[in-house]
C-alpha cells in the first residue's frame, strides 16, 4: 500500500485539461482532452460534444471587448493492440463564434486531427485478506497533431493573436507526450493524466505556446439495474507559454487556469454515456483581461 500511495501522491500533483481559443490570451486552437476513458477490451468509438466560453475586456478601454463561444463535435476512438499497446485518435469539427467590438465572426469546419500511441508499463492486480481488490495501471505515450484545420491569417494585422485564436486549426504539426495512471480500490477509483504539447511554427511563422496540462478525477461505481453509474469529481490544470510570431513573443498571450469539474459516466452493456461541467477556480490570462467561463462535455461511446 505504501507504493500505491506514493504513486498517487506523485501523479495527483498533476492534472489535465482542454481549452479553446480566447480573444487575446493566445490559449490556442488544436488542443485535446482525454478525460475518463471508457472500459473496453479491444476497441471503442464514439462522439463527444465540447463547449467553452471566454470574455475579454481591455483595462482602461471599455470599448475593446470580446465574447467568444467555441463548440466542437468530435469523433474519438481507441484500440488495444495486444496486451501492452493502445492507440487513441481524435477527429474534431469546430464551430467558432466571436462577438467583439470589431463585429461578429463565425467559422466552422474540420479541426486538427490527433493520434496518440500508449504503452502500458504497469498493470498490477491484488486482493488482500479483507477482500479489498486493488488494481493499478500506468500508461506512457506520445503522438502528433496534424494541420488538418484551416489556418489563414495576415501576419501584419495588429490583432494577430485574436485572429489566430479564431482559426479552425493551428496550421502546424505538433507533438504530444502523455502519461495516464489509473488506481482502483473496490468501487473507488482515481484517473490521473499529465501531458505536454510541443508546438511548431506554421508556414506564416506563427507558433502557439507550448502547453503543459493535466487532470485528476476521482469516481465511485454504483451498480443499478444492470447499469453502472460512475459519478466523478476532478481538478484540471493548464499552463501555456506565450505565442510567437517570427520568433518574437506576442504580448498578452499564454497563461494558467485551474478548473474544478463534476460529472458522471453511465454504462449499460457496451454503451457508455457521460458528461461533465467545469468552472475556473483560479486563472490568469492576458493580465486578467480575459476570463474563462463555463465549459462542458457530453459523449456517447460504444465499446467492444
N, C-alpha and C positions, 0 to 999 in steps of 0.2 A: 504493500500500500504506500510506503514511503516513495517508491519510484513513481507510482501513479500521481501522487500529489505534487512531486517535483515537476513532472511534465505539465500538469495542469497549471502550476504557477508560472512556468516559462511561457507556455503558449497563450494563456489567458491574458498576458501582458500586452497582446496584440489583437487587433480587430480588423475587419474587412468591410469595405463599402463600395457603393457605386454612386456617382453623382454626374449629372449632365452639366451643360454649359450655364454660365451666368453672363451678365452683360459686360462687365469689365474685369472680373476677377481672374479669368483665364482658367476656370476649372477644367475646361477641355471637353472634347467630344470623343467618342470611340472608347468609352470605358465599359467595364463589365462587372457583373455581380453574380457570385456563385450562390450564396445563401445555403440553406439546408438542402442537400441532395436527397432525392427520393431513394427508398430502399429498392435495389434491383439486383438481379442475379447476372443477367447478361447485357441488357441494354435498356434504355428508356428514351422517350422523346415526348415533347410537349410544347405548349405555347405559354408565354408569360407576357403580362402587360405591366409596364412600369410608368409611373408619372412622378414629376418633381417640379417644384416652383421656386422662383427666385425673385426678389425685388431689389432694385438699386436706386438710391437717392444720393446724388453727389453733395458732399458737405459744402455749404455756403452758396449753393445754386439750386434752388428748388425746381427750376425749370428743366434740369437734367435728371431724367428718371427712366426706369425700365421695369416692366413687369413681364417676366418670362415664364412660359409653361412648356414643359417638354414631356412627350409621351413616346413610348416605344412598345411595339408589338414584336416579340422575339421568339423565334423557334430555337429550342435548345435540345440537345441530345447527349447521351453518354453511352459508351461501350466498354465493357470489361473484356480485355484481351488476355485470356488466360487468368492466372491467379494473382498476378502482380502488376499488370499494366492496365491503365484506364485512359480513355480518350474522351474529351469533352469538346463540344462545338456550340457556338452561339451565332445566330444569324438575325440581326435586328433590322426592323423597319421603323424609321423615326418620323415623328410629327413635331416640328419645332414652331413655337409661336412666341414672337417678341413684340410687345407693345411698348413703345418708347416715345420720347419727345421727337424722334425722327419719323414716327409713323408706325404702322403695323407691318410686320414681316412674317410670312409663313413659308415653311419649307417642309416637304415630305419626300421620303424615298429610302432606298436601301442604305443602311449604315455600314459600319466596318465589321466584317466577319472575323471571328476569333476562334482559335483552336488551341487546346491545352492537352498535353500528354503527362500523365501522372504515374509514378512508380510507388508501390506500397512497400515501405521499408520496415513497418512494424505491424503485426497482426497477432494479438495475444488475447486468449480467452481463458477464464478460470472460474471455478466455483469453490467457495470455502465451506467450512463445516457448518456455517449458519445458513447455507443455501443462498448466499449472495453471489449473483452472477455478474462478472466484470469482463468487459471487453475493451480493447484499445486498438486503434488503427492510426497510422501516420503515413500520409502520402506527401511526396515532394514531386514537383514537376515544373515544366517550362512550356512556353508556347509562343505564338505570334499573333499579331493583329494585322490584317491585310487592308490596304487603302481602297476598299470597295465602295465606300461612301463618297459622295461628291464633295469636293473642296475647291472653291473658286473665289479668290479674293484679289483685291488690288493692294499690293504691299505699301503703296504710298498713301493709302487712306488714313486719316488721323484717328478714326475709330476702329483701327485694325483689330484690337482684342475683341470688341463686341461682334464684329463681322465674323471673325474666325470662330467664335464660340457658337454662332448660329448655323454653322455648316453641318451637313449631314454626316461627314466623316472628317478625319484629321488629315487625310492626304498623305499619310506616312505609314511605313511598315514599322511596327513597334514590337518589342519583345517583353514577354511576361514570365515572371518567376513566382512560384507559389508553394505553400505548404498547408496541408489540411490535417488537423488532429481531431479524432473522434474518441470520446470516452463514454462508456455506458455502464451504469451500475443499476441492475434490475430495470426498473421503468424510467429512471432518471438518466439524462444524457447531456453532454456538452459537445458542441461542434465549434471548433476554432479554426479560422483561416487567416493567413497572412500572405500578402503578395507585394511585388514590386513591378511597376510597369516602366520600362526604359524606352523612351520615345526617341525617334529620329526626326531630322528636319525633312520637310516635304520639298517639292520642286519649287515652291515660292520662297524657300529658305525660312519658313515659319516652323518653329518647334514648340509644341506644347510641353509644359514642365513635367519632368518625371514624377511619378506618384507612388508613395507607399500607402497601402490601405489594408485594413484588417478588421475582423469581426469575431465576436464570441457569442454564441446562442446557447442558452440552457432550455431544455424541454422535458416534458413528462408525458409518458404514453398512457392513455386511458382507453381500454377496450370497451366498446359499447355496441351490442347487437351486430356482431360481425365486422364492425368498422374499428379503426384505430385512430383516436384523436390525439394529436400532439400539440398542446398549447406551448408557446415559446416566448421567451424574453431575451433581448440581446443588446449589445453595445457595438457601435460601428465607428471606426476612426479613420480619418483620411488626412494625409499631409501632401500637398502638391507644391512643387517648386515653381519658380517664375517661368513664364513662357519667354521665348526669344525670337527675334526677327533679325536675320543675317548676323547671328551670334551676339546680338545686343539684347540685354534684358529689357522686357516690356514692363513699365511701371504698373502697379496695382494689379498684378496677376499673381496667382498662387495663393496659398492659404491653408488653413486647417479647419476641421469640423469634427465634433464628436456627437453622434446621434444615439438616441435610445429607440428601441424597436420592440413591438409586440405583435404577435400573430398566432396562427395555428395552421397545422397540416392535418388533413383528414384523408385517410387511406381506406379504400374498400376494394378488396381483391387487388387487381392490377392498376387501378386508377387512384391517383392522389391529386387532391386539390388543396390549395393553400393560399395564404395572404399574409402580409404584414404591413404595418404603417410605421413611419419613422419621423421623429421630431428632433431638432437640434437641441443638445444640452449646452454646448458652447461652440462658438465658431469665430473665425477671424478671416474675412475675405475683403480685399481691397480697402484696407484700413477701416474695416467695419462699415463700409458704404454699401456693400452687397450682403443681403441676408437670405440664407436658405430657408424655405418654408416646409410645408408638409410634403413627404414623399411616401410612395406606396408601391406594392406589387401584388398581383394576383396571378395564379398559374393553374393549369390543368395538365397533368402528366400521366403517361401510360408506361408501365414498367413490364419487362419480360424476363 
